[in-house]
Amino acid sequence: MTVRTELRLLRMVVPYRGRLALALGTTALASLLDGFTLIILIPLLKHLFGTTGALRTGSTRLEEFVSRVTEPFVAGLTPGQAAGRLVLVLVLGLLLKNALSYASTQLSVGVQEGLVRDLRTRIFDHLLTLDLGYFQRTRAGQLISGMITEVDQTKTVITASLLSLFQNLVVVATTLVVLSQISLRLTLLTLACVPAMVLLLQSLLKRLRRHSRARTRERGEVTATIAERIGAVRLIRSYGEEARESARFAAQATRYRRQVIRTQRYSSLTSPLTEVFSGFLVILIIWAGTRPALIGLSAPLAPEAIIVFLMAALKLTSPLKTISSYPAVMAVTLASAERVFEILDEPSTELDRPGEGTARFEREVLFDRVSFRYGRGDPVLTEVSFALPRGRVVALVGPSGAGKTTLADLLPRFHDPTGGQITMDGVPLTRLTRSSIRALMGVVSQDTVLLNDTVYANITYGSPGATRQQVEAAAQAANADLFLSQLPEGYETLLGERGTRLSGGQRQRIAIARALLRDPPILILDEATSALDTESERLVQQAIDRLMADRTVLVIAHRLATVRDADEIVVLDQGRVVQRGTHEQLFRSGGLYRRLYDLQFRDQEPVLAVER
């Protein structure tokens, strides 16, 4: 899984290969300049010490190379002047090296943030294609954590796996060349200590990866709890649950804290281990360099050679530390990346398949022995059959849990039936594209969804090409124009998250205006007037009456008074059709419809008797 995750992340870097190659190039140049500054130090120290003759580095090739490199800068100069010139060259080299490092970092940031943006947009686009059941079984906070925190963690793969690792490998290679040219045997002695440190660090990796994954899950739970409880703050205050919620969240935050501490306990061990290793190297180099017999040399190294070797060896510890801690860094990164790819690997259900046609509605929608269940659960609908002819109003009624909303969700293909079929003008919906089916429909539900945007943007949602005149006409037909004119900025007023600045009736009328603007031939009304006060219900019902005119309508209602004029009423109970007919037919025949009606209108029975 880990290798596969790394490869998937690296494949996402392909669009940035040019920028990445440039970053790698500048990184390589900066690393080579590190080696150049080490070489410049040898003649500089020689001139500062005032030594003459051979450098006694143990390698005539290095001495010849140093002479060729430095000769153009020091030819004909006194030792003091030569030292000054070499200091200037050293400073310029350092400035150039750091300028290249800065350029590499900026290029790296561009690649990293490009990867983060691409991952976030891919997740967002993918979420739009997932089955609605996924959102019912997955906490919103977990998805938010995946899109924000976990995606942000994955960019470390660019710095850890590519640029930083590459840069440190070049530094190590360059430094080893310099060290080996000064004294190959002393270099081998130094390197003999490296495997012990690497093996010790590797032993931490398994535990670190396990704790990193647990921390990722716990962080998602904390995010989910925050998002959920903020949305339920009115409920919490209404029932006086502040203290209990505070204690519950404190316990969860404590669990996350413990998990972070466990992860850091192993991650932080890399630094002290490498510090101890660096100190050991210093002692070893000084001890061995001043005792040539220990490493098979005939004479001790020159002071400048020992100093440069010591500086180079210490310079080696930092990249070795980074390289050795690479698995630890990648363990944390890949734990987040695996969570990201878990989301992306969820199967899409909203993709149009090859061969699916464009929906056209001329005659009727037919539900033919339709059955449905969520996953492996119990059946929600069982062999439901009825017709929705063009221009007619069909109402779905029944007790809570009868399957009314699920049945309505099948019409725009939010789900597909698990048995039977739904046809539009004789063509099964599963052979038509979802986009073309939904283009024929408008939905107004009890749970009105408004975005944190202007009134105008909310009404035109789904109809971006609408003119101002059309928007105002739709608002007027929805009985929304009066209260909209009283808002601070009219149609440009920001509604706040989920339209919380408006009453339920006002939000409902904006939703109706949105549906009127879309002008769909098929309309789905799901409890559109429930939970409203009498005045709001009157205004909303007037707007709905205008919306329903000359349309094919599927109505879901608990308030049976709103569906008495329907052309046909389909009564559902436990996912089955138990009665069908007009209001008068069902009322006279008794059964479940009559019992539901009597429960709602018991006080109005004398009036109903007159009506009959």
C-alpha positions in Angstrom: 0.0 0.0 0.0 2.8 2.4 0.9 4.7 2.0 -2.4 1.5 2.3 -4.3 0.6 5.5 -2.5 4.0 7.0 -3.2 3.7 6.2 -6.9 0.2 7.7 -7.0 1.5 10.9 -5.4 4.5 11.1 -7.7 2.3 10.6 -10.8 0.4 13.7 -9.8 3.6 15.7 -10.0 4.0 14.9 -13.7 2.2 18.1 -14.8 4.9 20.1 -12.9 7.9 18.1 -14.3 9.4 21.2 -16.0 9.3 23.3 -12.8 10.4 20.3 -10.8 13.4 19.6 -13.1 14.5 23.2 -12.8 14.2 23.0 -9.0 16.3 19.8 -9.0 18.9 21.5 -11.2 19.2 24.5 -9.0 19.4 22.2 -6.0 22.2 20.2 -7.6 24.2 23.4 -8.3 23.7 24.6 -4.8 24.9 21.3 -3.4 28.0 21.3 -5.7 28.8 24.8 -4.4 28.9 23.3 -0.9 31.7 21.1 -2.1 33.4 24.0 -3.8 33.5 26.0 -0.6 35.1 23.1 1.2 37.8 23.0 -1.5 38.4 26.7 -1.2 38.9 26.3 2.5 42.1 24.2 2.1 44.3 26.8 0.4 42.7 29.5 2.5 43.7 27.8 5.7 47.1 27.1 4.2 47.7 30.8 3.6 46.3 31.7 7.0 48.6 29.2 8.8 51.5 30.3 6.6 52.4 26.7 5.7 54.3 26.0 2.5 54.8 23.0 0.3 52.6 20.0 0.1 49.2 20.0 1.8 49.7 16.5 3.1 46.1 15.6 2.4 47.0 12.1 1.4 46.0 12.7 -2.3 48.1 14.4 -4.9 45.1 14.5 -7.2 43.2 16.7 -4.8 46.2 18.9 -4.3 46.5 19.3 -8.1 42.8 20.0 -8.4 42.9 22.6 -5.6 45.9 24.3 -7.2 44.2 24.5 -10.6 41.0 25.9 -9.0 42.7 28.5 -6.8 45.6 29.5 -9.0 43.7 32.1 -11.1 42.6 33.8 -7.9 46.0 33.9 -6.0 48.7 34.0 -8.7 51.4 36.5 -7.9 49.8 37.5 -4.6 51.4 37.5 -1.1 49.9 35.0 1.4 47.9 37.8 3.1 46.6 39.0 -0.2 45.8 35.5 -1.4 43.9 34.8 1.8 41.8 38.0 1.3 41.1 37.0 -2.3 40.0 33.5 -1.3 37.8 34.9 1.5 36.1 37.0 -1.2 35.7 34.0 -3.4 34.3 32.0 -0.5 31.8 34.7 0.4 30.6 34.9 -3.3 30.3 31.1 -3.4 28.2 31.1 -0.2 26.0 33.9 -1.6 25.5 32.1 -4.9 24.8 28.8 -3.2 22.1 30.4 -0.9 20.6 32.2 -3.9 20.2 28.9 -5.7 18.8 27.3 -2.6 16.2 30.1 -2.3 15.3 29.7 -6.0 15.0 26.0 -5.5 12.7 26.5 -2.5 10.4 28.8 -4.3 10.2 26.4 -7.2 9.5 23.6 -4.7 6.7 25.7 -3.1 5.0 26.2 -6.5 5.1 22.4 -7.1 3.9 21.6 -3.6 0.9 24.0 -3.7 0.0 22.9 -7.2 -0.1 19.4 -5.9 -2.3 20.4 -3.0 -4.6 22.4 -5.2 -5.0 19.5 -7.6 -5.7 17.0 -4.9 -8.3 19.3 -3.3 -10.1 19.9 -6.6 -10.0 16.2 -7.4 -11.5 15.3 -4.0 -14.2 18.0 -4.4 -15.0 16.9 -7.9 -15.1 13.2 -6.8 -17.3 13.9 -3.9 -19.9 15.4 -6.3 -20.0 12.0 -8.0 -20.5 9.8 -4.9 -23.7 8.1 -3.9 -25.7 10.0 -1.4 -25.4 7.1 1.0 -21.7 7.8 1.4 -22.5 11.2 2.9 -25.0 9.6 5.3 -22.4 7.2 6.7 -19.4 9.6 6.7 -19.1 12.5 9.0 -18.7 15.9 7.3 -15.8 16.8 9.6 -13.9 13.7 8.4 -14.3 14.9 4.8 -13.3 18.5 5.7 -10.2 17.1 7.6 -9.3 15.0 4.5 -9.6 17.9 2.1 -7.8 20.5 4.3 -5.4 19.0 6.8 -4.5 15.6 5.2 -4.1 17.1 1.7 -1.8 19.7 3.1 0.3 17.0 4.7 0.8 15.2 1.4 2.9 18.1 0.0 5.7 16.9 2.2 6.3 14.2 -0.3 7.7 16.8 -2.6 10.2 18.3 -0.1 11.0 15.0 1.6 10.9 12.5 -1.3 12.3 14.6 -4.1 14.0 18.0 -3.5 15.3 17.6 0.0 16.3 14.0 -0.5 17.9 14.8 -3.8 19.7 17.8 -2.4 21.1 15.9 0.5 22.2 13.0 -1.6 24.2 15.4 -3.8 25.7 17.1 -0.7 26.6 13.7 0.7 28.1 12.5 -2.6 30.1 15.8 -3.1 31.3 15.8 0.5 32.3 12.1 0.3 34.4 12.9 -2.7 36.2 15.7 -0.9 36.7 13.5 2.2 38.0 10.5 0.3 40.5 12.7 -1.5 41.8 14.0 1.8 42.0 10.6 3.4 40.2 7.5 2.0 40.9 5.4 5.1 39.6 8.1 7.5 36.5 8.4 5.3 35.8 4.7 5.4 36.3 4.7 9.2 33.7 7.6 9.4 31.2 5.8 7.2 31.5 2.6 9.2 29.5 4.3 11.9 26.6 5.3 9.7 24.8 1.9 9.4 24.4 1.7 13.2 22.6 5.0 13.2 20.4 4.1 10.2 19.4 0.8 11.6 18.5 2.4 14.9 16.3 5.0 13.2 14.7 2.3 11.0 13.5 0.5 14.2 11.3 3.5 15.0 9.6 3.5 11.6 6.9 0.8 12.2 5.7 2.3 15.4 5.8 5.8 14.0 3.7 4.9 11.0 1.1 3.1 13.2 0.8 6.1 15.5 0.7 8.5 12.6 -2.3 6.7 11.1 -4.1 6.7 14.5 -3.4 10.4 14.9 -4.8 11.1 11.4 -8.1 9.3 12.3 -8.3 11.1 15.7 -7.8 14.5 14.1 -10.6 13.8 11.7 -12.9 12.9 14.6 -12.0 16.2 16.4 -12.8 18.2 13.2 -16.0 16.3 12.7 -17.1 16.9 16.3 -16.4 20.7 16.0 -18.3 21.0 12.7 -21.3 19.0 14.0 -21.6 20.7 17.4 -21.3 24.2 15.9 -24.2 23.3 13.6 -26.2 22.1 16.6 -25.4 25.0 18.9 -29.1 26.0 19.2 -30.0 22.5 20.2 -27.2 22.4 22.8 -28.3 25.7 24.4 -32.0 24.7 24.3 -31.4 21.6 26.3 -28.7 23.0 28.6 -26.1 20.6 27.4 -23.2 23.0 27.3 -21.3 21.5 30.3 -21.7 17.9 29.0 -20.7 18.9 25.5 -17.7 20.8 26.9 -16.6 17.7 28.9 -17.1 15.4 26.0 -15.0 17.5 23.7 -12.3 18.0 26.3 -12.1 14.2 26.6 -11.8 13.9 22.8 -9.2 16.6 22.7 -7.2 14.8 25.4 -7.3 11.6 23.4 -5.9 13.5 20.4 -3.3 15.1 22.5 -2.1 11.7 23.8 -2.0 10.4 20.2 0.1 13.4 19.1 2.5 12.9 22.0 2.9 9.2 21.2 3.7 10.1 17.6 6.1 12.8 18.5 7.8 10.6 21.0 9.2 8.5 18.2 9.5 11.2 15.6 11.6 13.4 18.0 14.1 10.7 18.8 15.8 11.2 15.4 17.3 14.5 16.5 19.1 13.5 19.7 20.3 10.3 18.0 22.0 12.2 15.2 23.4 14.8 17.7 25.1 11.9 19.6 26.3 10.5 16.3 27.8 13.9 15.3 29.6 14.3 18.6 31.0 10.8 18.2 32.3 11.6 14.7 34.1 14.7 16.0 35.9 12.7 18.6 36.7 9.8 16.2 38.1 12.1 13.5 40.3 14.1 15.9 41.5 11.0 17.5 42.2 9.1 14.3 43.6 12.1 12.4 46.2 12.8 15.0 47.2 9.1 15.2 48.0 8.1 11.6 49.1 4.6 12.6 45.5 3.8 13.5 44.3 4.2 10.0 47.5 3.1 8.2 49.0 6.5 7.3 52.7 7.1 7.5 52.4 10.7 8.7 49.7 12.8 10.3 47.5 15.0 8.1 48.3 18.7 7.7 46.4 20.9 10.1 44.4 22.5 7.3 43.5 19.0 6.0 42.2 17.9 9.4 40.2 21.1 9.9 38.6 20.7 6.4 38.0 17.0 7.0 36.3 17.8 10.3 34.1 20.5 8.8 33.2 18.3 5.9 32.4 15.4 8.2 30.2 17.6 10.4 28.6 19.0 7.2 27.8 15.4 6.4 25.8 14.7 9.5 23.0 17.1 8.6 22.1 15.6 5.2 22.6 12.1 6.7 20.2 13.0 9.4 17.7 14.2 6.9 18.2 11.1 4.7 17.9 8.7 7.7 14.8 10.5 9.0 13.2 10.4 5.5 11.3 7.2 6.4 9.9 8.9 9.5 8.8 12.0 7.6 7.3 9.8 4.8 5.5 7.7 7.4 3.5 10.7 8.6 3.0 12.0 5.0 1.8 8.6 3.7 -0.6 8.2 6.6 -2.3 11.4 5.4 -2.0 10.4 1.7 -3.6 7.0 2.3 -6.6 8.8 3.9 -6.8 11.1 0.9 -6.8 8.2 -1.5 -9.4 6.4 0.6 -11.8 9.2 -0.4 -10.7 9.2 -4.0 -11.1 5.4 -4.2 -14.7 5.5 -3.2 -16.7 4.3 -6.3 -18.4 7.0 -8.3 -22.1 6.5 -9.0 -22.8 9.8 -10.7 -20.8 9.2 -13.9 -22.7 8.9 -17.2 -22.0 5.6 -18.9 -21.3 5.1 -22.6 -24.6 4.6 -24.5 -26.8 6.6 -22.2 -29.1 8.9 -24.1 -30.7 12.3 -23.5 -34.0 12.3 -21.6 -37.2 13.6 -23.2 -40.5 13.9 -21.5 -43.7 13.9 -23.5 -46.1 11.3 -22.1 -45.4 9.8 -18.6 -43.0 8.5 -16.0 -43.8 4.9 -15.0 -42.7 3.2 -11.8 -42.8 -0.5 -12.6 -42.5 -2.8 -9.6 -39.7 -0.7 -8.2 -37.8 -2.1 -5.2 -34.9 -0.5 -3.3 -32.6 -1.1 -0.4 -29.6 0.8 1.0 -26.6 -1.5 0.7 -27.3 -4.8 2.4 -30.0 -3.4 4.6 -33.7 -4.3 4.7 -35.9 -3.4 1.7 -37.1 0.3 1.8 -39.4 -0.1 -1.2 -41.0 -3.3 -2.5 -42.5 -3.6 -6.0 -44.0 -0.1 -6.1 -46.0 0.6 -9.2 -47.8 3.8 -10.4 -47.7 6.3 -13.3 -47.0 10.0 -13.3 -48.6 11.2 -16.5 -47.6 14.5 -18.1 -49.5 17.5 -16.6 -50.9 15.5 -13.7 -50.3 15.8 -9.9 -49.5 12.6 -8.0 -49.2 12.7 -4.2 -47.3 10.2 -2.1 -48.6 9.9 1.5 -48.1 7.6 4.4 -46.7 7.3 7.9 -43.0 8.3 8.6 -40.6 5.7 7.3 -43.0 4.5 4.6 -40.4 5.2 1.9 -41.9 8.3 0.3 -38.7 10.4 0.1 -36.6 7.5 -1.0 -39.1 6.9 -3.8 -39.0 10.5 -4.9 -35.1 10.3 -4.8 -35.2 7.6 -7.5 -36.9 9.9 -10.0 -33.8 12.3 -10.5 -31.6 9.2 -10.2 -30.1 10.1 -6.8 -30.3 6.3 -6.5 -31.1 3.6 -8.9 -33.7 0.9 -8.1 -32.4 -2.4 -6.9 -35.4 -4.1 -8.5 -37.9 -3.2 -11.2 -37.4 -0.1 -13.3 -38.6 3.5 -13.8 -39.2 4.6 -17.4 -39.7 8.0 -19.0 -41.7 7.8 -22.2 -40.9 4.0 -22.2 -37.1 4.4 -21.8 -35.6 3.1 -18.5 -34.0 6.0 -16.5 -30.8 3.9 -16.2 -30.4 4.3 -20.0 -30.6 8.1 -19.8 -27.9 10.5 -18.5 -28.4 11.9 -15.0 -27.7 15.4 -16.2 -30.4 15.3 -18.9 -33.0 13.8 -16.4 -32.3 16.4 -13.8 -32.5 19.2 -16.3 -36.2 18.3 -16.6 -36.8 18.6 -12.9 -37.1 21.1 -10.1 -37.0 20.1 -6.4 -38.5 22.0 -3.4 -38.0 20.3 -0.1 -38.7 20.9 3.5 -35.0 21.3 4.3 -34.3 24.3 2.1 -30.7 24.7 1.2 -29.4 28.2 0.7 -25.8 29.1 0.1 -23.7 31.8 1.9 -24.1 34.1 -1.1 -26.4 36.9 -2.3 -30.1 36.5 -2.8 -29.6 36.9 -6.5 -27.0 34.1 -6.6 -29.3 31.8 -4.7 -32.2 32.3 -7.0 -30.2 31.9 -10.1 -28.5 28.8 -8.8 -28.9 26.3 -11.6 -30.0 29.0 -14.1 -26.8 31.1 -14.5 -28.0 32.7 -17.7 -31.1 34.2 -16.3 -31.7 38.0 -16.7 -32.4 40.4 -13.8 -36.0 40.8 -15.1 -36.5 37.0 -15.0 -35.2 36.8 -11.5 -37.4 39.5 -10.2 -40.4 38.0 -12.0 -39.7 34.6 -10.3 -39.4 36.2 -6.9 -42.7 38.0 -7.4 -44.4 34.8 -8.4 -43.0 33.1 -5.3 -44.3 35.9 -3.0 -40.8 36.8 -2.1 -40.5 40.2 -3.7 -41.9 42.1 -0.7 -39.5 40.9 1.9 -36.6 40.9 -0.5 -37.2 44.7 -1.1 -36.9 45.2 2.6 -33.5 43.6 3.0 -30.5 46.0 3.5 -29.1 45.5 0.0 -32.1 43.9 -1.8 -31.1 41.1 -4.1 -27.4 41.7 -3.3 -27.9 40.9 0.4 -25.7 38.1 1.7 -27.9 35.5 3.3 -25.3 33.9 5.7 -24.5 30.2 6.0 -27.6 28.2 5.1 -29.7 31.4 5.0 -29.9 31.7 8.7 -30.8 35.4 8.5 -34.2 34.5 7.0 -37.3 32.8 8.5 -38.3 29.4 7.3 -41.1 30.7 5.1 -38.7 33.3 3.5 -36.1 30.6 2.8 -38.8 28.4 1.3 -40.1 31.2 -1.0 -36.5 31.8 -2.3 -36.3 28.1 -3.1 -39.6 28.3 -5.0 -38.3 31.3 -6.9 -35.3 29.2 -7.8 -37.5 26.5 -9.1 -39.8 28.9 -11.0 -36.7 30.4 -12.7 -35.6 27.0 -13.8 -39.0 26.4 -15.3 -38.9 22.6 -15.2 -41.6 20.4 -16.7 -41.4 18.0 -13.7 -41.6 19.2 -10.2 -40.9 17.3 -6.9 -42.3 18.8 -3.7 -41.1 17.1 -0.6 -42.9 18.4 2.5 -42.6 21.9 1.1 -45.0 23.6 3.6 -44.3 21.6 6.8 -42.9 23.4 9.9 -44.3 26.8 8.8 -46.6 29.1 10.7 -50.0 29.8 9.3 -49.2 33.0 7.5 -46.0 31.7 6.0 -47.8 28.5 4.9 -50.4 30.6 3.2 -47.8 32.6 1.3 -45.8 29.5 0.4 -48.8 27.6 -0.7 -49.8 30.4 -3.0 -46.4 30.4 -4.5 -46.5 26.6 -4.8 -49.8 26.8 -6.6 -48.3 29.1 -9.2 -45.2 26.8 -9.5 -47.4 23.7 -10.0 -49.4 25.3 -12.8 -49.1 23.4 -16.1 -46.4 21.0 -14.7 -46.1 17.4 -13.9 -45.9 17.2 -10.1 -44.8 14.5 -7.6 -45.9 15.7 -4.1 -44.8 14.2 -0.8 -46.9 15.5 2.1 -47.8 14.7 5.7 -50.4 17.4 5.7 -53.2 15.7 3.7 -55.1 19.0 3.2 -52.4 20.0 0.8 -52.9 17.0 -1.5 -56.7 16.7 -1.6 -56.8 18.2 -5.1 -54.1 15.8 -6.5 -55.1 13.8 -9.6 -54.0 10.6 -7.8 -52.9 9.8 -4.3 -50.5 6.9 -3.7 -50.6 5.6 -0.1 -47.4 3.9 1.1 -46.9 1.8 4.1 -43.6 0.0 5.0 -42.4 0.5 1.4 -45.4 -1.0 -0.3 -48.4 0.6 -2.1 -51.4 -0.1 0.0 -53.9 2.3 -1.7 -54.3 4.4 -4.8 -57.0 6.8 -5.9 -58.4 10.3 -5.6 -59.0 11.9 -2.2 -62.8 11.2 -2.4 -62.2 7.6 -3.4 -59.7 6.9 -0.6 -61.7 8.8 2.0 -64.8 6.7 1.3 -63.0 3.4 1.1 -61.5 3.7 4.5 -58.1 2.1 5.2 -54.8 3.7 6.0 -55.6 7.0 4.2 -58.8 7.5 6.1 -57.1 6.8 9.4 -54.4 9.3 8.7 -56.9 11.9 7.6 -59.1 11.4 10.6 -56.1 11.8 12.9 -55.2 15.1 11.3 -58.7 16.6 11.0 -60.6 15.1 13.9 -61.7 18.5 15.1 -63.0 19.4 11.6 -65.2 16.3 11.1 -68.5 18.3 11.0 -67.1 20.4 8.1 -65.9 17.3 6.3 -69.3 15.7 6.6 -70.9 18.7 4.9 -68.2 18.6 2.2 -69.0 14.9 1.5 
